[in-house]
Amino acid sequence: MRRVAAILLLLATGALLRAASTDYLLGESVRQLGLRDVARQGSDARSSERYATRGGLALYAEYSRDFIVVDGIKVMLDDPVGAQRGHLTISKRDYDKVFVPIFWEGPRVAPRRILLDPGHGGKDTGKVNGPFKYTEKSATLDTAARLKLLLEKQGYEVFFTRTKDVFLELDDRAALASKLGADLFISLHYNAGPAGDTSADGVETYCLTPAGQRSTNAGKAKSTTAAEPGNRFDSANALLAWSIQRRMIRATGADDRGVRRARFAVLRTLSCPGVLIEGGFMSSRREGALIADGAYRQKIAEAIAAAVGDYASRVRPAAKAGR
């Protein structure tokens, strides 16, 4: 409670704000979240800073980068890291929507009921791996089945948006989370590069873009920044996405494409925290072969299950009695 009060007081008085700006000094900000200064390493950029929690969770930030690295995992920012008088700065919205969710163990509801969403299905095959003739809709359903068994062993109630090769509208998938009273929604997908690209690979995990921020997948296209119903869970969304990305990178050794933001239809109207996972590239010569292997999909399922456990351990103190 003292830490919460300190954060609120500093925000109210503007002690973290630099003059005539909405930027926060990175060091002052993260110290309020319980992090301490850590010595820079020899490979660090000249204008960079390192911090860590008492539990050893590490943070690395570098001037002008549009991401930070948290415990080895890339987390995309809405605004590049800035600098003032030799100290790094971050925007208020990134502090609120990235730093606080990951580093502050705030009040959230511990999950008990989880809805798994195997992407695509039926007439919508998703991506297709040419050499193996393996479809994304099959890969996501198989991964979900493996994940369900692992989560049930942890004591969770687990449901599917689809258990067979059937087509579902995107809005119906999100609506089912509300109907079932789900505490978490996990949408499973696999990626693909542009036509003819067999080298792009890596894993990325998406959470819903907070109101007022840009989606990392918007590119040059015009993107709305309006609030969505699912933005009620911004803090939990970010923590869940980072937890999953960290576990998946560690388990698979895949390239880290980062924790990203998007206004995907299956995330916009959710009534609970949720993420969308891109577990690798079906189009990749190397990664596509791995995804076609059941042992590799088992690795992915185990990583996600472990991440749910990590997430639950951070939020369990806030669970309501009788839930």
GUFIDO-967002 format. One line per 10 residues: number of its first residue (from 0); their letters; for each residue x, y, z of C-alpha. Coordinates in nm, 4 decimals, m for minus. Layout:
<rs>
NUM = A = X,Y,Z | ...
</rs>
This chain:
<rs>
0 = MRRVAAILLL = 0.0000,0.0000,0.0000 | 0.2892,0.2364,0.0707 | 0.4246,0.1831,m0.2805 | 0.0830,0.2514,m0.4351 | 0.0446,0.5672,m0.2291 | 0.3904,0.6858,m0.3312 | 0.3165,0.6356,m0.6995 | m0.0151,0.8183,m0.6771 | 0.1404,1.1058,m0.4858 | 0.4230,1.1495,m0.7343
10 = LATGALLRAA = 0.1856,1.1388,m1.0276 | m0.0451,1.3902,m0.8637 | 0.2302,1.6382,m0.7810 | 0.4057,1.5961,m1.1146 | 0.7329,1.5004,m0.9452 | 0.8041,1.2534,m1.2223 | 0.7247,1.4982,m1.4987 | 0.9840,1.7104,m1.6651 | 0.8865,2.0711,m1.7306 | 0.6310,2.1383,m2.0071
20 = STDYLLGESV = 0.6275,1.7744,m2.1137 | 0.4527,1.4436,m2.0623 | 0.7805,1.2524,m2.0317 | 0.8985,1.0824,m1.7123 | 1.2584,1.0323,m1.6086 | 1.3085,0.6577,m1.6447 | 1.5185,0.6119,m1.3329 | 1.2843,0.8008,m1.0996 | 0.9860,0.6197,m1.2476 | 1.1100,0.2632,m1.2129
30 = RQLGLRDVAR = 1.2488,0.3220,m0.8645 | 0.8918,0.3942,m0.7570 | 0.8054,0.0481,m0.8882 | 1.0705,m0.1150,m0.6706 | 1.3582,m0.1365,m0.9183 | 1.7180,m0.0439,m0.8367 | 2.0074,0.0789,m1.0474 | 2.2306,m0.1874,m1.2020 | 2.5747,m0.1376,m1.3549 | 2.5838,m0.1217,m1.7327
40 = QGSDARSSER = 2.7470,m0.4036,m1.9261 | 3.0294,m0.3736,m2.1744 | 2.8031,m0.4376,m2.4715 | 2.5497,m0.1709,m2.3727 | 2.4943,0.1325,m2.5929 | 2.6486,0.4574,m2.4758 | 2.3126,0.6121,m2.3909 | 2.1416,0.3301,m2.2030 | 2.0336,0.2388,m1.8510 | 1.9841,m0.0834,m1.6582
50 = YATRGGLALY = 1.7648,m0.1595,m1.3586 | 1.6423,m0.4689,m1.1750 | 1.3849,m0.5715,m0.9165 | 1.4869,m0.7289,m0.5882 | 1.3729,m1.0577,m0.7371 | 1.6166,m1.0196,m1.0253 | 1.3797,m0.9096,m1.3030 | 1.6006,m0.7025,m1.5332 | 1.5198,m0.3923,m1.7396 | 1.7362,m0.2496,m2.0193
60 = AEYSRDFIVV = 1.6487,0.0706,m2.2044 | 1.8370,0.2485,m2.4818 | 1.7961,0.5991,m2.6177 | 1.5800,0.6339,m2.9331 | 1.4706,0.2685,m2.9288 | 1.0979,0.1989,m2.9643 | 1.1218,m0.0935,m2.7247 | 1.2662,m0.1930,m2.3892 | 1.4050,m0.5324,m2.2911 | 1.2528,m0.6930,m1.9814
70 = DGIKVMLDDP = 1.4252,m1.0088,m1.8606 | 1.5622,m1.0599,m2.2107 | 1.2286,m1.0066,m2.3877 | 1.1567,m0.7191,m2.6240 | 0.8518,m0.5117,m2.5288 | 0.7377,m0.2549,m2.7849 | 0.6695,0.1027,m2.6744 | 0.4334,0.3617,m2.8142 | 0.7018,0.6321,m2.8014 | 1.0786,0.5890,m2.8432
80 = VGAQRGHLTI = 1.2926,0.6244,m2.5325 | 1.3952,0.9892,m2.4960 | 1.6680,1.1708,m2.3049 | 1.7090,1.4839,m2.0969 | 2.0334,1.6109,m1.9464 | 2.2009,1.2726,m1.9682 | 1.9064,1.0726,m1.8310 | 1.6646,0.8541,m2.0267 | 1.2955,0.9429,m2.0366 | 0.9774,0.7549,m2.1188
90 = SKRDYDKVFV = 0.6313,0.8790,m2.2094 | 0.3538,0.8856,m1.9538 | 0.1422,0.6462,m2.1601 | 0.4242,0.3916,m2.1820 | 0.4822,0.4215,m1.8093 | 0.1129,0.3609,m1.7427 | 0.0569,0.0863,m2.0020 | 0.3909,m0.0981,m2.0139 | 0.6039,m0.0387,m1.7048 | 0.3366,m0.0446,m1.4357
100 = PIFWEGPRVA = 0.1628,m0.3642,m1.5603 | 0.4881,m0.5607,m1.5825 | 0.6684,m0.4399,m1.2703 | 0.3910,m0.3554,m1.0267 | 0.1994,m0.6409,m0.8677 | m0.1317,m0.4596,m0.8751 | m0.4824,m0.5812,m0.7919 | m0.6109,m0.8217,m1.0568 | m0.8324,m1.1289,m1.0426 | m0.6563,m1.4656,m1.0475
110 = PRRILLDPGH = m0.7748,m1.6867,m1.3372 | m0.9771,m2.0010,m1.2887 | m1.1596,m2.0431,m1.6205 | m0.9661,m2.0142,m1.9481 | m1.0993,m1.9979,m2.3032 | m0.8610,m2.1184,m2.5756 | m0.9231,m1.9909,m2.9262 | m0.7637,m2.2068,m3.2002 | m0.7374,m1.9584,m3.4864 | m0.9097,m2.0077,m3.8235
120 = GGKDTGKVNG = m1.1038,m2.3265,m3.9091 | m1.3358,m2.4624,m4.1773 | m1.3191,m2.2603,m4.4979 | m1.0580,m2.0369,m4.3342 | m0.7397,m2.2466,m4.3489 | m0.5111,m1.9690,m4.2311 | m0.1486,m1.9941,m4.3407 | m0.0303,m2.3083,m4.5222 | 0.3129,m2.4665,m4.5070 | 0.3793,m2.5700,m4.8680
130 = PFKYTEKSAT = 0.6403,m2.8452,m4.8269 | 0.4486,m3.0182,m4.5460 | 0.0986,m2.9301,m4.6710 | 0.0208,m2.8378,m4.3104 | m0.2401,m2.5708,m4.2371 | m0.2528,m2.3129,m3.9634 | m0.6062,m2.4187,m3.8682 | m0.4767,m2.7703,m3.7948 | m0.1693,m2.6467,m3.6080 | m0.3696,m2.4156,m3.3808
140 = LDTAARLKLL = m0.6286,m2.6816,m3.2965 | m0.3579,m2.9338,m3.2116 | m0.1691,m2.6794,m2.9990 | m0.4891,m2.5910,m2.8143 | m0.5613,m2.9573,m2.7394 | m0.2125,m3.0006,m2.5937 | m0.2431,m2.6795,m2.3939 | m0.5831,m2.7783,m2.2535 | m0.4416,m3.0939,m2.0947 | m0.1550,m2.9024,m1.9367
150 = LEKQGYEVFF = m0.3783,m2.6287,m1.7968 | m0.6265,m2.8776,m1.6568 | m0.3409,m3.0447,m1.4697 | m0.2801,m2.7069,m1.3068 | m0.6423,m2.6997,m1.1914 | m0.7958,m2.4618,m1.4469 | m1.1295,m2.5050,m1.6206 | m1.0539,m2.4943,m1.9918 | m1.2877,m2.4375,m2.2870 | m1.2441,m2.4065,m2.6649
160 = TRTKDVFLEL = m1.4026,m2.1697,m2.9113 | m1.3908,m2.4651,m3.1537 | m1.3056,m2.8324,m3.1086 | m1.3437,m2.9305,m3.4746 | m1.2549,m2.8010,m3.8190 | m1.5356,m2.5463,m3.8353 | m1.5518,m2.1799,m3.9306 | m1.6321,m1.9218,m3.6631 | m1.6855,m1.5497,m3.6981 | m1.4305,m1.3439,m3.5071
170 = DDRAALASKL = m1.6934,m1.1630,m3.3015 | m1.8427,m1.4949,m3.1926 | m1.5110,m1.6043,m3.0470 | m1.4859,m1.3027,m2.8180 | m1.8546,m1.3256,m2.7261 | m1.8053,m1.6815,m2.6028 | m1.5624,m1.5555,m2.3387 | m1.8417,m1.3447,m2.1911 | m2.0956,m1.6265,m2.2175 | m1.8675,m1.8682,m2.0332
180 = GADLFISLHY = m1.7498,m1.6157,m1.7765 | m1.3873,m1.6753,m1.8756 | m1.1049,m1.5193,m1.6751 | m0.8510,m1.5424,m1.9598 | m0.8747,m1.5635,m2.3382 | m0.5820,m1.7039,m2.5392 | m0.6025,m1.6957,m2.9193 | m0.3548,m1.9273,m3.0932 | m0.2107,m1.8502,m3.4359 | 0.0921,m1.9086,m3.6568
190 = NAGPAGDTSA = 0.2422,m1.6487,m3.8852 | 0.3596,m1.6142,m4.2457 | 0.5854,m1.3749,m4.4321 | 0.5198,m1.2084,m4.7685 | 0.4765,m1.4308,m5.0749 | 0.8009,m1.6067,m5.1563 | 0.9652,m1.5222,m4.8220 | 1.0896,m1.8418,m4.6576 | 1.3316,m1.6830,m4.4124 | 1.1169,m1.4604,m4.1875
200 = DGVETYCLTP = 1.0613,m1.6282,m3.8537 | 1.0133,m1.5650,m3.4834 | 0.7482,m1.5504,m3.2127 | 0.5344,m1.2521,m3.1120 | 0.2544,m1.2036,m2.8612 | m0.0123,m0.9355,m2.8990 | m0.2260,m0.7591,m2.6436 | m0.5004,m0.5082,m2.7210 | m0.3714,m0.1618,m2.8049 | m0.4529,0.0817,m2.5208
210 = AGQRSTNAGK = m0.6727,0.3797,m2.6039 | m0.4758,0.6671,m2.7498 | m0.1878,0.4478,m2.8616 | m0.0856,0.3216,m3.2032 | m0.0984,m0.0462,m3.2926 | 0.2412,m0.1913,m3.3764 | 0.0935,m0.3702,m3.6803 | m0.0704,m0.0584,m3.8271 | 0.2196,0.0306,m4.0565 | 0.1344,0.3284,m4.2752
220 = AKSTTAAEPG = m0.2369,0.2536,m4.2629 | m0.4633,0.4865,m4.0692 | m0.5322,0.3372,m3.7300 | m0.8005,0.4287,m3.4795 | m0.6905,0.5119,m3.1273 | m1.0368,0.4901,m2.9707 | m1.1082,0.2944,m2.6541 | m1.2459,m0.0589,m2.6827 | m1.4305,m0.2684,m2.4210 | m1.1238,m0.4888,m2.3800
230 = NRFDSANALL = m0.9167,m0.1889,m2.2713 | m1.0608,m0.2327,m1.9237 | m0.7950,m0.5018,m1.8840 | m0.4942,m0.3180,m2.0275 | m0.2747,m0.3865,m1.7265 | m0.3521,m0.7581,m1.7139 | m0.3278,m0.7888,m2.0931 | 0.0260,m0.6510,m2.0934 | 0.1427,m0.8722,m1.8080 | m0.0079,m1.1842,m1.9659
240 = AWSIQRRMIR = 0.1448,m1.1077,m2.3069 | 0.4912,m1.0519,m2.1606 | 0.4685,m1.3666,m1.9466 | 0.3798,m1.5765,m2.2515 | 0.6420,m1.4221,m2.4786 | 0.9155,m1.4788,m2.2214 | 0.8293,m1.8439,m2.1707 | 0.7939,m1.9147,m2.5426 | 1.1300,m1.7616,m2.6324 | 1.3023,m1.9537,m2.3558
250 = ATGADDRGVR = 1.1392,m2.2829,m2.4511 | 1.1808,m2.2667,m2.8278 | 1.4904,m2.0535,m2.8812 | 1.2950,m1.8702,m3.1541 | 1.3700,m1.5141,m3.2577 | 1.2059,m1.2670,m3.0219 | 0.9752,m1.0436,m3.2269 | 0.8463,m0.8869,m2.9079 | 0.5342,m0.8105,m2.7099 | 0.3214,m0.6077,m2.9499
260 = RARFAVLRTL = m0.0097,m0.4187,m2.9627 | m0.2998,m0.4621,m3.2045 | m0.6735,m0.4026,m3.2203 | m0.7548,m0.7519,m3.3432 | m1.1258,m0.8286,m3.3577 | m1.0942,m1.1172,m3.1115 | m0.9379,m0.8865,m2.8523 | m1.1413,m0.5661,m2.8888 | m1.4641,m0.6696,m2.7174 | m1.3331,m0.9181,m2.4608
270 = SCPGVLIEGG = m1.4855,m0.9278,m2.1131 | m1.1608,m1.0597,m1.9620 | m0.7854,m1.0247,m2.0148 | m0.6691,m1.1784,m2.3421 | m0.3839,m1.2157,m2.5886 | m0.3201,m1.3362,m2.9409 | m0.0095,m1.5489,m2.9967 | 0.1793,m1.5899,m3.3233 | 0.3803,m1.9032,m3.2447 | 0.6140,m1.8915,m3.5439
280 = FMSSRREGAL = 0.6147,m1.8686,m3.9229 | 0.4481,m2.1406,m4.1271 | 0.6190,m1.9898,m4.4337 | 0.9700,m2.0246,m4.2920 | 1.1805,m2.3049,m4.4343 | 1.3262,m2.3750,m4.0906 | 1.0461,m2.2747,m3.8537 | 0.7697,m2.4190,m4.0734 | 0.9290,m2.7625,m4.0426 | 0.9398,m2.7252,m3.6660
290 = IADGAYRQKI = 0.5734,m2.6228,m3.6424 | 0.4767,m2.9313,m3.8452 | 0.6406,m3.1450,m3.5735 | 0.4137,m3.2388,m3.2826 | 0.7064,m3.2314,m3.0395 | 0.7640,m2.8640,m3.1181 | 0.3964,m2.7776,m3.0745 | 0.4148,m2.9538,m2.7390 | 0.7008,m2.7210,m2.6428 | 0.4862,m2.4229,m2.7321
300 = AEAIAAAVGD = 0.1920,m2.5565,m2.5314 | 0.4133,m2.6204,m2.2305 | 0.5556,m2.2703,m2.2517 | 0.2108,m2.1095,m2.2596 | 0.0897,m2.3231,m1.9697 | 0.3934,m2.2229,m1.7644 | 0.3315,m1.8572,m1.8507 | m0.0267,m1.8784,m1.7275 | 0.1156,m2.0091,m1.4001 | 0.3596,m1.7155,m1.3889
310 = YASRVRPAAK = 0.0768,m1.4716,m1.4526 | m0.1446,m1.6319,m1.1885 | 0.1330,m1.6131,m0.9289 | 0.1475,m1.2360,m0.9804 | m0.2269,m1.1795,m0.9446 | m0.3346,m1.4466,m0.6987 | m0.3264,m1.2147,m0.3928 | m0.6071,m1.0099,m0.5473 | m0.8419,m1.3056,m0.6022 | m1.1775,m1.2618,m0.4362
320 = AGR = m1.2933,m1.5133,m0.1798 | m1.5441,m1.7621,m0.3170 | m1.4450,m1.7111,m0.6805
</rs>
